[in-house]
Amino acid sequence: MPLLFGTAGVPLSSADRSSEGGVRRIRELNLCAMELEFVQGVRMGEEKARKVGTVAQEEGIALSCHGPYYINLNSREPEKITASRDRIIHTARISQILGVRSVIFHPAFNHDNPSEVVLERVVRELSIVRETLDAEGNDVILRPETTGKGTQFGDLAETIRIAQEVPGVLPCIDFSHLHARTNGRFNSYDEFCAILNETAERLGDRWVKNVHFHISGIEYGLKGEKKHLVLKESDLRYEELMKACHTFGVEGLAICESPNLEDDALLLQQTYQAIG
């Protein structure tokens, strides 16, 4: 199956709340992927990472990691930029031990800076991160995520540009965020195809064969994202999104962030598989 579906974090129905237990529950549910959420910081040591990675390998589950929320490569305070770089590097090091292919993170806030200025800074800082990781032989892919508010750096064009400028970087496309930050756009088969087409044209097969998506229902207003919702309680046209993914034949991970996690992950998987 070109797209592997999974949950952002341990499934809610997992009696064992450990990462290993989550991976085993993913397999029981007949899902194929799980994103480890390090959003409050990387609280996993090397020994634990090896254990989780072994279980994932045994169960045939693809893992990804979401880095800490406290990342801002456009901070006004230099020490916070350094700390942000360090957080990405730390997440990537643990990810390599886990056997994870991708580290997802929100790259920056705009503050009062124009897009080009923020882009230049993010590219510069991620280039430094990439040099550090490359020197260690760490080939984990860094994935800046498209964001849900206009105050956050990361619309589709900006996220693609980073990937064009820095080797070893690919986007994490959060369709719900793009829908929310445009106050309701990007919500039809044609618009979803336009997103996939633009990314494929600019990044080619290295992206088409290795995508990473976030999908959920979402509540939004004039300022963008408010909170995640269950798919059927939202206006996101997920059937049309699955059809677009099928049309383009993209391969990789589709991670569900809805409040009901595995229920919506299974709904997305079933919808995708039914297209035939």
Secondary structure by P-SEA (a helix, b strand, c coil): ccbbbbccccccccccccaaaaaaaaaaaccccccccccccccccaaaaaaaaaaaaaabbbbbbbcccccccccccaaaaaaaaaaaaaaaaaaaaacccbbbbbccccccccaaaaaaaaaaaaaaaaaaaaaaccccbbbbbbcccccccccaaaaaaaaaccccbbbbccaaaaaaaaccccccaaaaaaaaaaaaaacccccccbbbbbbbbbccccccccccccccccccaaaaaaaaaaaaccbbbbbbcccaaaaaaaaaaaaaaacc
